[in-house]
Amino acid sequence: MNDNTWERILGRIQVQLDTVNLRITQHGQQEMVEEDITLDDLLETISQGQILEDYPQHRRGA
């Protein structure tokens, strides 16, 4: 995926956040607890997020 694709994906996530159309999986919630990340932290990070790096060769990056 190129940078433009990642920016569009992030934009769609941010739109869902703005419309309160967000679902956090049980696994995601467990990770948040383990990493001491609050829901407010998560929402703020997503709303201000930007793509810094891309790892297309990583098993989860493709």
C-alpha positions in Angstrom: 0.0 0.0 0.0 1.2 3.5 -0.7 1.1 6.5 1.6 -2.1 7.8 0.0 -3.9 4.5 0.7 -2.9 4.6 4.4 -4.0 8.2 4.7 -7.4 7.3 3.2 -7.7 4.4 5.7 -6.8 6.7 8.6 -9.3 9.3 7.3 -12.1 6.7 7.3 -11.3 5.6 10.8 -11.3 9.2 11.9 -14.8 9.7 10.3 -16.1 6.7 12.1 -14.7 8.2 15.3 -16.4 11.5 14.7 -19.8 9.7 14.2 -19.2 7.5 17.3 -19.1 4.5 15.1 -16.3 2.7 16.9 -16.0 -0.9 18.2 -13.2 -2.1 20.5 -12.7 -5.8 20.5 -12.2 -7.8 23.7 -8.6 -8.3 22.7 -8.1 -4.6 22.0 -9.6 -3.8 25.4 -7.3 -6.3 27.1 -4.3 -4.7 25.4 -5.4 -1.2 26.5 -5.6 -2.4 30.1 -2.2 -4.1 29.9 -0.6 -0.9 28.4 -2.6 1.4 30.7 -4.2 3.2 27.8 -7.5 4.9 28.5 -10.4 5.3 26.1 -9.8 9.0 26.1 -6.2 8.5 25.2 -7.2 6.2 22.3 -9.8 8.6 20.9 -7.5 11.5 21.1 -4.7 9.6 19.4 -6.9 8.4 16.6 -8.3 11.9 16.0 -4.9 13.4 15.8 -3.2 10.4 14.2 -0.9 10.2 11.2 0.9 7.4 9.4 4.6 7.6 10.3 5.9 4.3 8.8 4.8 1.5 6.7 6.1 -2.1 6.9 4.6 -3.9 3.8 6.9 -6.9 4.2 5.8 -7.5 7.8 3.3 -10.3 8.2 0.7 -7.9 9.6 1.7 -5.0 7.3 0.4 -6.3 4.0 
